[in-house]
Amino acid sequence: MSFELFLERFDSGESAQVDRVTVLKLLRQHCQDSEDQFGFYLLKFPDGSHTEFQAKGLESSNSCTGCAFHLRGFSPTVLTFIFDVALSCDMVIFNAQGKDSPENPLAILVRQSQKAHLPQAAGWNPILCTSPRHLSQLLGLAFGEWTEFRDSAIGKRDTP
């Protein structure tokens, strides 16, 4: 069970190809393995944090319009990596646990110009994120609620 963030690139309301070279350059700083059959990579950071990254087709000629992060925890390093990928590749961050509110957004922009390229029918209320720290703040409420849900689902209880 993980906290899900999806990154997608848009152009004129349609999904658009991601700059594979840029994503792979960022990825190779933390993982030397090739993608598995499902497009997964395990990223390990110098501070001991880690995350699963998915980008099926990243190392092929198949279509690649986005990626996903399957998080079990946050760290400044992980959040910086997510923000860097989104900013470097002009991708919108989608918080699958979000409620489409300013405090708990569903769509998170890293550039104001991205708003013009979102699909009009989506009806999202995107929030502009300006830094990894800001991303942490935008995801904080959703992560807290997810942690409580996860702990409840696995029968974990707080001990006094």
ABEGO torsion letter per residue (X at the ends): XBBBBBBBBBBGGBBBBBBAAAAAAAAAAABABBBBAAGBBBBBBAAGBBBBBBBBGAABABBBABBBBBBABBBAAAAAAAAAAAAAAGBBBBBAABAGBAABBABBBABAAAAAABBAAAGBBBBBBABAAAAAAAAAAAAAAAAAAAAAAAGBBBBX
